[in-house]
Amino acid sequence: MHASPLPVPNAVAARESPGDAPHADAPPLRGQVTLDSAELRRLRQSRLLSQQDLADDCWRRNIRVSVATIKRAESGRAVRFRIAHELARCFGVPVMRLVRATPAA
């Protein structure tokens, strides 16, 4: 038996509200994203973790995020969406809580 793939969030949203285009300021679900560095730092510090401790905790849980990537994200530089998803999983929060919306053009 062949399992059908899970729908991607954009496909789910499209089914829920037919005819509505995604918001222009919605963050991309693939490629590079910029995280809300203050929120990421707040989540990390609320658990009393250094950047290295967070990276170690992620690796112990089989979540592959390096300390260099955490530093990059907390400095406001773009990371892959996969990293945003992995960090959200590590903190147990929805990924969109960490992803900063892009400003409208």
C-alpha positions in Angstrom: 0.0 0.0 0.0 1.3 3.4 -0.9 0.7 6.2 1.7 -0.3 9.6 0.3 2.1 12.4 1.2 1.0 14.9 3.9 -0.3 18.2 2.5 2.0 21.2 2.8 0.6 24.1 4.8 0.0 26.3 1.7 -2.1 23.5 0.2 -4.1 23.1 3.4 -4.7 26.9 3.6 -5.8 26.9 -0.1 -8.4 24.2 0.6 -9.7 26.0 3.7 -10.2 29.3 1.9 -10.6 28.8 -1.8 -9.8 31.8 -4.0 -7.8 33.6 -1.3 -4.2 34.3 -2.2 -1.5 33.9 0.5 -0.7 37.1 2.4 2.1 39.1 0.9 3.8 39.3 4.3 3.5 35.5 5.0 6.9 33.9 5.4 8.0 31.3 2.9 7.6 27.7 3.8 10.7 26.6 1.9 14.2 28.1 1.3 15.6 30.8 3.5 13.7 32.6 6.4 14.6 35.1 9.0 13.7 34.1 12.5 12.4 36.4 15.2 15.8 36.6 16.9 14.3 38.2 20.1 11.8 35.4 20.5 14.4 32.7 19.8 16.7 34.2 22.4 13.8 34.6 24.9 12.8 30.9 24.5 16.4 29.8 24.9 17.1 32.0 27.9 13.8 31.1 29.6 15.2 27.5 29.7 18.5 28.8 31.1 20.4 27.5 28.1 23.5 29.0 26.5 23.6 28.7 22.7 26.0 25.7 23.1 23.6 24.1 25.6 20.7 24.5 23.1 22.7 23.0 20.3 23.7 20.1 22.6 20.1 19.6 23.7 18.9 19.5 20.1 21.6 17.0 19.1 20.7 14.7 22.1 17.1 14.7 20.7 18.3 13.9 17.2 17.5 17.5 16.0 20.4 18.6 13.9 21.0 22.2 14.7 24.6 23.5 15.3 25.7 26.2 17.6 26.9 28.2 14.6 23.4 28.1 13.1 21.8 29.2 16.4 24.2 32.1 16.5 23.3 33.0 12.9 19.6 32.9 13.7 19.9 34.9 16.8 21.9 37.6 15.0 19.0 38.1 12.5 20.6 36.3 9.5 18.6 34.0 7.3 18.5 30.3 7.9 16.9 27.4 6.0 13.2 26.8 6.8 14.2 23.3 7.9 16.2 25.0 10.7 13.2 27.1 11.8 11.1 23.9 11.9 13.8 22.0 13.9 14.2 24.8 16.4 10.4 25.0 16.9 10.3 21.3 17.4 13.1 21.6 20.0 11.2 24.2 21.9 7.8 22.6 21.4 6.3 25.7 19.7 4.6 26.2 16.3 7.2 27.1 13.7 5.4 30.3 12.8 6.1 31.6 16.3 9.8 31.7 15.4 9.6 32.9 11.8 9.6 36.6 11.3 7.0 37.9 8.8 8.6 39.6 5.9 7.7 43.3 5.6 5.2 44.3 2.9 6.8 45.7 -0.3 
